Amino acid sequence: MKGPRDSHEAPMNGARGMTLLELMAVLAVFALMTTLSVAGMRGNLERRRESGASRELESAALEARQRAQATNQPIRFVVDANARQANGTTGSVARWERPVCDNTWDSDSCPATRCLTKTCRQDPSCCDETGDDIPLPPSMNASQVSGLCFLPASGRAVRAEGDLSCLRTSRGLPDALAAATPGTLKLTYSSGRVPTLFRVEGLTGMVSVLDCDAPSASAYAGKGCP
């Protein structure tokens, strides 16, 4: 016959401690989940930076158009690679510039001859005014926007590859203006994000951006969008 002590000391056959191997497996799974979570957060942050930069470029381009109309001087858009930023780092930076002129009585002398191939970051004396710097994410390529120019008074947009002259010597030539109509420029990303179309209406200079994964971008399949 069992006494009271014996009835409370029955062995717990199903209970056992966690082995070292099991503990290591749990920690490995936890580490993997943490790594995936951090990578996802970084990816989301990068996408937000890319979206923010593309919208800032759109806003700055519209501001540049307004300045060209208000000042009766050409306003050009530039992208400087490896520019020093406010936080001390270097990277690609975009902004608009109002270059100085060779004389003070007509806009046909703008930009000044010495500034036809120089940005105002390369030579600060080449500018009367600049827009705010727009730091671009390392994953963004906005080189097609560089050289975009809004012409005096009308705000008409032109762009010639690698040219910062704003068509100074050929603004009165219809064929030259037509050939320099920007059309659809493209912002691309090394992050795997689909391109963003930077759409520029030549005659009016109006600018809008469209992500290639937007429903309305289907009309641009093969015309900038994959």
C-alpha positions in Angstrom: 0.0 0.0 0.0 1.4 3.4 -1.0 1.8 6.2 1.5 1.0 9.8 0.9 4.6 10.5 0.0 4.7 7.9 -2.7 1.5 9.2 -4.4 3.1 12.6 -5.1 6.4 11.3 -6.5 5.3 9.5 -9.6 7.8 10.0 -12.4 6.9 12.5 -15.2 7.6 10.3 -18.2 6.8 12.9 -20.9 8.9 15.8 -19.6 12.5 16.4 -20.7 14.8 19.4 -21.2 15.7 21.0 -24.6 18.9 19.6 -26.1 21.8 21.8 -27.3 21.1 20.8 -30.9 17.4 21.8 -30.6 18.4 25.2 -29.0 20.8 25.9 -31.8 18.1 25.1 -34.4 15.7 27.5 -32.7 18.4 30.3 -32.6 19.2 29.7 -36.3 15.6 30.0 -37.3 15.3 33.2 -35.2 18.4 34.7 -36.8 17.1 33.9 -40.3 13.8 35.5 -39.6 15.5 38.6 -38.2 17.8 38.8 -41.3 14.8 38.6 -43.7 12.9 41.2 -41.7 15.9 43.7 -41.7 16.4 43.1 -45.5 12.7 43.8 -46.1 12.8 47.0 -44.1 15.9 48.2 -46.0 14.2 47.4 -49.3 11.1 49.3 -48.3 13.2 52.3 -47.1 15.1 52.3 -50.4 11.9 52.2 -52.4 10.5 55.1 -50.4 13.7 57.1 -51.1 13.4 56.4 -54.8 9.8 57.4 -54.9 10.5 60.6 -52.9 13.4 61.6 -55.2 11.4 61.1 -58.4 8.6 63.3 -57.0 11.2 65.9 -55.9 12.6 65.9 -59.5 9.1 66.5 -60.9 8.5 69.4 -58.5 11.9 71.0 -59.2 11.4 70.7 -63.0 8.0 72.5 -62.7 9.7 75.2 -60.6 12.5 75.5 -63.2 9.9 76.1 -65.9 8.2 78.8 -63.9 11.6 80.5 -63.3 12.3 80.5 -67.0 9.0 82.2 -67.7 9.5 84.7 -64.8 13.1 85.7 -65.4 13.2 85.5 -69.2 16.3 83.4 -68.9 17.0 79.7 -69.7 16.9 77.4 -66.7 18.7 74.1 -67.0 18.5 70.9 -65.0 21.8 69.2 -64.1 22.8 66.0 -62.3 26.2 66.1 -60.7 27.8 62.8 -59.8 30.0 62.5 -56.7 28.9 65.9 -55.4 29.5 66.7 -51.7 26.1 66.7 -49.8 25.1 68.6 -46.7 25.7 65.5 -44.5 29.3 65.3 -45.7 28.8 62.3 -47.9 29.3 62.3 -51.7 26.8 61.1 -54.3 24.6 62.1 -57.2 22.7 65.4 -56.7 20.2 67.1 -59.1 19.1 70.7 -59.2 18.1 73.4 -61.6 20.4 76.3 -62.5 19.9 79.8 -63.9 23.2 80.5 -65.6 24.7 83.9 -66.1 24.7 85.6 -69.5 27.3 87.3 -71.6 25.4 90.5 -71.5 22.4 92.1 -69.6 20.1 93.0 -72.5 19.1 89.8 -74.2 18.6 86.2 -73.2 20.2 84.9 -76.4 23.6 85.4 -74.6 22.6 82.9 -71.9 24.3 80.8 -70.7 27.6 82.7 -70.9 30.2 81.3 -73.3 32.4 80.2 -70.4 29.5 78.3 -68.9 28.3 76.3 -71.9 30.0 73.1 -70.7 30.3 73.7 -67.0 27.7 73.2 -64.3 27.5 75.8 -61.6 28.8 73.3 -59.1 32.0 73.1 -61.1 32.1 76.9 -61.4 29.8 78.7 -58.9 30.3 82.0 -60.8 28.4 80.6 -63.7 25.0 80.9 -61.8 22.8 83.8 -60.9 20.5 81.3 -59.0 20.1 77.6 -58.3 17.3 75.4 -56.9 17.6 73.2 -53.9 19.8 70.2 -54.0 18.0 66.9 -54.5 20.2 64.0 -53.2 19.6 60.9 -55.3 19.6 57.4 -53.9 22.6 55.4 -55.0 20.2 53.0 -56.7 18.7 55.7 -58.9 20.1 56.7 -62.3 18.7 60.1 -63.4 21.3 60.9 -66.0 18.6 61.3 -68.8 17.2 64.3 -66.9 20.6 66.1 -66.9 20.7 68.8 -69.6 16.9 69.3 -69.7 16.4 73.0 -70.3 13.4 75.4 -70.1 13.7 78.2 -72.6 13.2 81.9 -71.8 9.7 83.3 -71.5 7.9 80.4 -73.1 9.1 77.7 -70.8 9.4 75.4 -73.7 11.5 72.3 -72.9 14.5 71.1 -74.9 17.3 68.6 -74.3 20.4 67.6 -76.2 22.5 64.7 -75.0 25.5 65.9 -73.0 24.7 69.5 -73.8 24.3 72.3 -71.2 24.0 75.1 -73.7 20.1 75.2 -73.8 20.3 75.5 -77.6 21.8 79.0 -77.2 22.9 79.2 -80.9 19.9 77.5 -82.4 16.7 78.6 -80.5 15.3 80.3 -83.6 15.6 77.2 -85.8 12.4 75.1 -85.9 14.2 71.9 -86.9 16.7 72.2 -84.1 13.9 72.8 -81.6 12.0 69.8 -82.8 15.0 67.5 -82.7 15.6 68.6 -79.1 12.1 67.9 -77.8 12.7 65.8 -74.7 9.6 63.5 -75.0 9.8 60.7 -72.4 13.0 60.5 -70.3 13.6 57.5 -68.0 14.7 57.1 -64.3 16.1 53.7 -63.7 17.0 51.8 -60.6 19.6 49.1 -59.7 17.3 47.9 -56.9 15.1 46.0 -59.3 12.3 48.6 -59.2 10.6 49.2 -62.5 11.6 52.4 -64.3 9.9 55.8 -63.8 9.0 57.7 -66.9 9.8 61.5 -66.7 7.3 62.8 -69.3 8.1 66.2 -70.7 5.7 68.1 -73.1 8.0 70.0 -75.4 5.9 73.0 -76.3 4.6 73.8 -72.9 7.4 72.4 -70.8 4.9 70.6 -68.5 6.4 67.6 -66.6 4.8 64.6 -65.0 6.2 61.3 -63.7 4.7 57.8 -64.1 5.9 54.6 -62.6 5.9 51.7 -65.0 4.0 49.5 -62.6 1.1 51.9 -62.5 -2.1 50.7 -64.3 -2.1 53.7 -66.6 1.5 52.8 -67.7 0.2 50.0 -70.0 0.1 52.4 -72.9 3.9 52.9 -72.5 4.8 49.2 -72.9 7.8 49.1 -75.2 7.9 52.9 -75.1 10.1 53.3 -72.0 8.3 50.7 -69.8 9.4 47.0 -70.1 
